[in-house]
């Protein structure tokens, strides 16, 4: 959830957190998405330390408990473990139900909106990281003043900012369309863009929001 607050899609955030906690698989190319901003790097460092300390603590606790107990107490101890294990299993099952997950997402999205006022600003979601560039989705709740009324060919996005507009999703049309030189940005457009991630955020006045 914390990584989703920082603009990562759920599937990528879930995999990277699992990798960070277990120390396996974090060297994949997707890890560059975590390292691309200082905030995500700090959160990744905390996650890795938490996973390491947590694993050592749990293993040590189990070893100490079993060595300090008599054989007759092991059965009752294992029986006592069934309750928390059952609770965790129930929570996992509930979270996998689409309606429950949708409710959780709505709650967290509302909290995120209150914290960063994401409803009143343009938002950005990092989709992928390729070399020194990034593919991102920008939700234009309000077109920046320097881009209002300008056709794409006159915005200077490609020539000055090295930002490519790949697709535009507009209105009720569910299928994103490639832009043309005459395309003019409108409020509530959803843009798929490629370029330097920091430059994309600055150009469109976009901040990361809960995904």
PEFEN-V864945 format. One record per backbone hydrogen bond with DSSP energy under -0.5 kcal/mol. CO is the residue of the C=O (numbers start at 1). NH is the residue of the N-H. If there is no record, write none. Layout:
# PEFEN-V864945
CO:NH ; CO:NH
This chain:
# PEFEN-V864945
1:5 ; 2:6 ; 3:8 ; 4:7 ; 4:211 ; 7:126 ; 9:13 ; 10:14 ; 11:15 ; 12:16 ; 13:17 ; 14:18 ; 15:19 ; 16:20 ; 17:21 ; 18:22 ; 19:23 ; 19:24 ; 25:28 ; 28:31 ; 29:32 ; 30:33 ; 30:34 ; 31:34 ; 31:35 ; 32:36 ; 34:37 ; 37:41 ; 38:42 ; 39:43 ; 40:44 ; 41:45 ; 42:46 ; 43:47 ; 44:48 ; 45:49 ; 46:50 ; 47:51 ; 48:52 ; 49:53 ; 50:54 ; 51:55 ; 52:56 ; 53:57 ; 54:58 ; 55:59 ; 56:60 ; 57:61 ; 58:62 ; 59:63 ; 60:64 ; 61:65 ; 62:66 ; 63:67 ; 64:68 ; 65:69 ; 70:73 ; 70:74 ; 71:74 ; 71:75 ; 72:76 ; 73:77 ; 74:78 ; 75:79 ; 76:80 ; 77:81 ; 78:82 ; 79:82 ; 79:83 ; 80:83 ; 80:84 ; 81:85 ; 82:86 ; 83:87 ; 84:88 ; 85:89 ; 86:90 ; 87:91 ; 88:92 ; 89:93 ; 90:94 ; 91:95 ; 92:96 ; 94:97 ; 97:101 ; 98:102 ; 99:103 ; 100:104 ; 101:105 ; 102:106 ; 103:107 ; 104:108 ; 105:109 ; 106:110 ; 107:111 ; 108:112 ; 109:113 ; 110:114 ; 111:115 ; 112:116 ; 113:117 ; 117:120 ; 118:121 ; 122:207 ; 123:139 ; 124:209 ; 125:127 ; 125:137 ; 126:9 ; 128:135 ; 129:131 ; 130:133 ; 133:130 ; 134:136 ; 134:195 ; 135:127 ; 135:128 ; 136:138 ; 136:193 ; 137:125 ; 137:139 ; 138:140 ; 138:191 ; 139:123 ; 139:141 ; 140:188 ; 140:189 ; 144:147 ; 144:148 ; 145:148 ; 147:150 ; 150:185 ; 151:154 ; 152:155 ; 156:160 ; 156:161 ; 157:161 ; 157:163 ; 164:166 ; 164:194 ; 167:192 ; 168:170 ; 168:177 ; 169:190 ; 170:173 ; 172:174 ; 174:176 ; 177:168 ; 180:183 ; 181:153 ; 183:152 ; 186:189 ; 189:140 ; 189:191 ; 190:169 ; 191:138 ; 191:193 ; 192:166 ; 192:167 ; 193:136 ; 194:164 ; 195:134 ; 196:200 ; 197:201 ; 198:202 ; 199:203 ; 200:204 ; 201:205 ; 201:206 ; 205:122 ; 207:124
